[in-house]
Amino acid sequence: MRSARRIWLCADDYGIAPGVNSAIRDLILSGRLNATSVMTAAPSFAPEEADALEMLNSGKKRAAIGLHVTLSAPFQPLSEDFAPLRAGAFLTHQQTMRAGMMRRLQPERLTIEIAMQVRAFIDAFGHPPDFLDGHQHIHLMPQVRDAFLKVVAATVPQAWVRQCGRARAGLRLRDRKAMLLDLLSLRFRAKAKRLGLATNPAFAGAYDFNTQPDFAKTFPRFLAGMPDGGVIMCHPGHVDPELKQLDSLTDQREREFAYFKSDEFPRALAQHGVTLAQADES
């Protein structure tokens, strides 16, 4: 009998708002998630939120905890003199992506800011992140990826970094967002390999949040062809006033949370021969 493929189900955005934080901790405690990535630049990332998450790993390690590098509005930099800014905050995601493609970002400022977010993580948790990725996949973008990988190689080389290329069996040519991530991940993986940094073998979880699809129908297709060690991104959470101020992804987080708490979720894993990896394997 073939053993089940072990995957990482990673809830992004821990720290963005209290309702998201509590939902992620709930799912980790109930064994429905085995990874989360933390936004140290988010307003609600406080010592007590870090302590509450870290406590879940006391005794038995339940979840890999990573750094969700954040470089887009409405969030503000941790470092002084970061540029460019708009009204004290990072540029929007599209503006940052456009500036990177035109080589108009400042590499030194990017490097300092990413290093500051790594330091904030270590100060909060008392240990380096198990892995690193980027809010809105910003770590894959031109110029940003160079600074991101440079900082990881210099400060936390034992951590793995998230690439966002799909498994071949999971390819859908109509999915434009996923195709862009595939393309950006080609160079990202190559650069990470040259620096001796580990990456996940495959990625899934991208979909059009704005259409608010039935997540119970959407999620199982992420499992198709996902290899051992693959990563599926998710965004469960409870909506609260702070989340509404900071992010457009709100009600869909509630739908994802409800699905992961339901009996449908473990049935989907079993039907696809998948299980969640043990966090102490990170």
N, C-alpha and C positions, 0 to 999 in steps of 0.2 A: 504494500500500500504506500502510495506517495505521501510524503510529509507535506503539511500545509506550507504555503509560501508565507514568510513573515514580512510584514510591511510596517511602515511608520504612518500613523494617522496623526497629522500635526495640525493643531488648532493655532492659527495665526492670531496676532493682535492682543496677546495677554498684556494688560496694562492700559489699554485704550480707554476703558471705562469700567466702573465697578460691576455692572451687570454682566459684561463679557467675562471679567475675571472670575466671578462666582460660578458662572455656567461652565467654564473650562475646568475649574477645580472639581466641580460636581462630576463631570464626565470622567476625569482622571481617576477620581476616587471610586467610581463604579466600574472601572476597567473598560471604558468605552473609548478612551484616547490613550495614546502612549507617548505623545510629544506635544510640546507647545513652544512657540517662540515669542519672546518678550520685547515690548517696545519700551526701552529705557528712556526714550525722549518723549513719551506720552505724559500728559498732566497727571493721570491717575496712577502712574507707576510710583508707588511709595514704598518705604521699607516694610510696612505691615502687609502689603500685597505680595511682596517678594517672600516674606517669612511664611505667609499662608500657603504659598505654592511650594516652597522648599520643604515645609513640614510634611507634605504628602509623600516625600521621598525618604523620610526618616524610617530607619529599619529597612524596609524593602523599597527599592527604587521603582516607583510606578511610572515615571515619565522622564524622557529626555527633555532637557530644558535648553532652549537655544536663544540666540539674540536675533531680533527682528529689526535689522538696521533701517532707520527711518530718515528719509531725506526729502520729504515732500510736504506741502501745506496740507492742513493748517498747523502742523507741528513746528516747533521752534528748535533751533540747534542748541546743543549743550555747550559747544565751544564758543569762545569769544571771537569776534571779527570774522565770522563765517560770511561768505558772500558767494553768489548773489542772494539777496533776500527781498521779500515784498512785505512791507508793514511788519517787519520783525520776524517773519516766518519764512520757511523754505519756499521756493517756487512750487507751483503746482506740479503734479507728476508729468503732465504733458510738456510743460515748460522745461522741466529738468531733462526730460528725455531729448527734447529738441536741442537744448543747449549742449548736451553731451555729444549728440551726433554732429554738431557743428564745431565741436572742440572748444567750447566757450566756457566750460566749467574750470574751476581753479583746483588742480590736482592736490596741491599742498593743503588747501582748506578742506577738501574732501577727506584726505588722509587723517588730518587732525580730528575732524568731527567723528569719523568712524571709530578711531582709536578712543575717543572720549566715551562713545557709547559702549564699547567693549569694557572700558574701565568702570563705567557705571554699573554694568552687569556684574563684574567681579566684586565690586564693593558691596552690592546688594545681596549677592548669593554666597559670597565667600569662596567661590571657585569659578573657573572659566566656563563659558558656554559649551555644551556638548556639540552644538552645530551652529551655523550662522546662515541666515537668509536675508531677504529684503522686503520691506513693505511695498506692496504693489510691484514686486519683482524689480525694484529699482537697482538691485545689486548686479543685474545682468546688463545694464545699459552702458554704452560707450563712456569712457573716462571713469565712471563710477566703478565698473568692474575691476579696473586696474587698481584703484585705490583700495577697494574692498579686499581684493585678494592679497595685496601688499600688506595690509594691516593684519589679516588673518595669519599669513605666513610668518610675520614678525612677532606676533603676540600670542596667538593660540593655534599653533600649527597642528596640534593633535586633534582639533575639531574638524568635522566634515562640513562642507559647504553645499548648499542646495543648488543643483542645476535643475532646470525646468523643461528638459526635453522628454517627450513621451516615449513609452515603449512602442515598438513597431506594431504590436498587436492592438494597441490602443489608438492608432492614428485614424483621425477623421478629417478628411481634406476640407470639409465645409466649416470647420472650426477655425476661424481666422485668428482669434486670440491665441489659441494653443499653437497654431502654426508659427506665429511671431515668436512665442517663447521657445519653440523648437530651434528656430533660426538663431536667436540670441544666445541660446545655450551652447551652440557649437563652439564658438570662440571662447566662451566662459569655461567650458570643460577643458579645452586645450590649454588655456592659460593656467588653470588650476593644476593640471597634470604636470606642467613644466615646473611649478612651484612645489610639487610633492604633496599637494592637498587632496584629500579624499572627497569624492562626490557620490551622491546617490545614483543608482543605476537607471532610474526612471522616475517620472513625475506625472501626477494627474491631479485633478481637482479644479481646474479652470473652467468656468462657464459664465454665461451672461447673467450676472446677478440682477440686472434691471428687469429682466422678463419674469422674475420670480417663478421659475419652473417648479414642478413637483419634485422635490429633492429625493423622495423615495424612489422615483424613476430615474433620476439623474445619477445618483451615487453609484449604483451597481455597474454602470458602464466604466467607471474609473477603475474597477477591479479587473476588467478584462485585460489579460496579458501582463498584468503588473508583476514584475519579477521579484524574487526574494530581495529584500532590502529597499524596495521602492518606496517612494513618499507620496502620500495623498494629502493635499492641503484642504483645510476646511475652516469655517468661520462661525462656529456656534456661539450663541450669546443671548443674554436677556437685554432688551431695550430699556435704556434709562435716559434721563435728560442729557447727561454728559455725552453719551454716544451720539445722540441726535445732533449735538452741536459740532461734533468732530468728524462724523463719517456719514456717507449716504447709504451705506450698507447697514440696514436696521432690521426690518421685519424678517428678512430672509435668514438672519442669524437665529431667530426664534424657530423657524422651520427646520433648520439644520439641527439645532439642539433637540427638538422634539423627535426627529428621526433617529438620532444617535441614542436616545433614551428608550426607543421603542424596541419591540421584539423583531421588527423587520430588519434592523441592522445586523444583529448576529446571524440571522438566517441568510442574509446576502453574503456575508463573509464565508459561511459554511458552503453555500452553493458554488462559490468560486474557488474553493480550496485555499482560502486565505485566513491567516490569523494575525493578530497584532504581535510585533516583536517584543521581547522582554527588554525593558528599559535599561537594564544593566549591560546590555549588549551594545549600547551606543558608544 
